[in-house]
Amino acid sequence: MPIPSERSPHIDTSAAIAPLWVTDDLLFHYQRCNRRAFLDTYGDASRRDTPNDYLAKLRQDSVEYQLAVMEDAPIQRPRYPRRDWAAGAEATLDLMRQGVDRIAYGVLTMPYGDRVQLVSCPKMLVRQPGASIFGDWMYVPTDIKLGKRPKTDYQVVAAFHAFVLTQVQGVAPDTSWLVLRERSPHAVNLEEWLLRLDDVLEGCVAMLLEQAEPEVFIARNRCDLCHWFSHCYGIAQTKQHLSLLPGVTPSRYQQLEELQLTHVEALAAMDASQLEGLPGFGVVVARKMVRQAQSLLYDIALPYSADPHQSLDTLDGLLLTPEELPTAPVELYFDIEAAPEHDLIYLHGVLVVDRQAGTEVFHPLLAEHPDQEAAIWYQFLDLVWRYPDAPIFHFCPYEVQTVKRLAHRYPVEGDWLLPLLSRFVDLHERITRVATMPVESYALKSIARWIGFSWRDADANGAQAIYWYDQWMTTGDRSYLDTILRYNEDDCIATYRVKDWLTDFVRQVALQGRRTRKRSRSSLRA
């Protein structure tokens, strides 16, 4: 790999005065959301959200993992004022000149064009034989991540470390390492990833130098933990931005934008057949997307069929059968809480609804400590076998996947697993198959809140529960467990409320269908 030279991002910076520092952290976030990189550079910091408990936990876990990896051998760290990149780079260079074996949290800088300075902060720099400007040794960068897979954004940043390091030491490292959780160190293929880096880096620098603020786009899987979420979400709501609609991905939004369909009302008025030929759409997506806009615009749940030949007026073939959505004398509503970093299932929440007796009893099968996981699993099996004919309602596939995993981990004799799994009813699958709702997400909370259910702890969610259980294990403060149990019970009750809503919705749709067909027959006879 050749030594990188100063490169121009082909932008006129003659009017620029202050240097622009582009760090590996900024580049990492740019790949996930270019708007975040822009706001981190130019945004009003007072509009940032306060980090929630779960995000703070992730950061702490990340630091602890880094320190654990670094404990393998002696390591030195440069001392410099926080975010004083020039001082950090000089302190790091001093250690590199000395030939220190391992350097933690070093700073590497290089110019990029007339105004930009690149800043690389690999978690470790490891000395190895080879000629460099320092002597008969050189350094190789290592990044340490909590993730389990060598994701694209990890590898681009790893290539960035190698790119800047090459300029600093005058020779290219043969690789850049990623230390991931529960895996052997991963060697990044620099020949491949330096090419990717070139495009990412040029795009990021161009955006920042031009001060071109990217458009808001809400993507829950990327935005939920971002400190700009509330700021961006408020803008999206004001604009009725289409990214608030389930199913509108960035690529699909680009297609809609070219047709000047940039808000809910315009999409709701669109003929779905005109969208079917767009890349990434097709008949099913186009039909669903227009229906979604109509539902949100009028704040009503609408019947839906993915079959393009299915009339939404007659509704034939649309309904769920009693086998698909059973109503039984006794029904079970099931929700699991887990601590993923410990590979631990610590709570099976089961709400037993006896429709004949008119009772609702919540059973929190809780492992207060990790070694009780097996015990609560057997308690769960005892409970569900107590009601052998009761359907088990849950929301999304996670509960079924977990039961299969626990059945393998803690085997029980007999052919019981398949009969048990046959009783599970995934309400998420049923709802998304037959209904379009005025929600931004088909998650349990979004749906349940729309039908009028409220959690006792408004900010409770799965991520927060992970934090609470970690705090319980750390502090022994039982209030954390009490909060988890309250949250899990509310999840079970919400699932129950959603099931009743869906049953009523299907009944109303069937009634409307019969009325429509009756009017049609009467019209033909007339």
Buried (B, 14 or more C-beta within 10 A) or exposed (E): EEEBEEBEBEBEBEEBEEEBBBBBEBBBBBBBBBBBBBBBBEBEEEEBBEEBBBBEBBEEBBEEBBEEBBEEEEBEBBEBEEEEBBBBBBBBBEBBEEEBBBBBBBBBBBBBBBBBBBBBBBBBBBBEEBEBEBEEBBBBBBBBBBEEEBBEBBBBBBBBBBBBBBBBBEBBBEBBBBBBBEEEEBBBEBEEBBEBBEEBBBBBBEBBBEEEEBBBBBBBEBBBBBBBBEBBBEEBEEBBBBBBBBEBEEEBBEBBEEEEBBBBEBBBEBEBEEBBEBEEBEBBBBBBBBBBBBBBBEEEBBBBBEEEEBEBEBBEEBBBEEEEBBEBEBBBBBBBBBBEBBEBBBBBBBBBBBEEEEEBEBBBBBBBEEEBBEEBBEBBBEBBEEBEEBBBBBBBEBBBEBBEEBBEEEEEEEEEBEEBEEBBBBBBEBBBEBBBBBBBEBBBBBBBBBBEBEBEEEEBBBBBBBBBBBBBBEEEEEEBBEBBBBBBBBBBBBBBBBBBBBBEBBEEBBEBBEEBBEEEEEEEEE
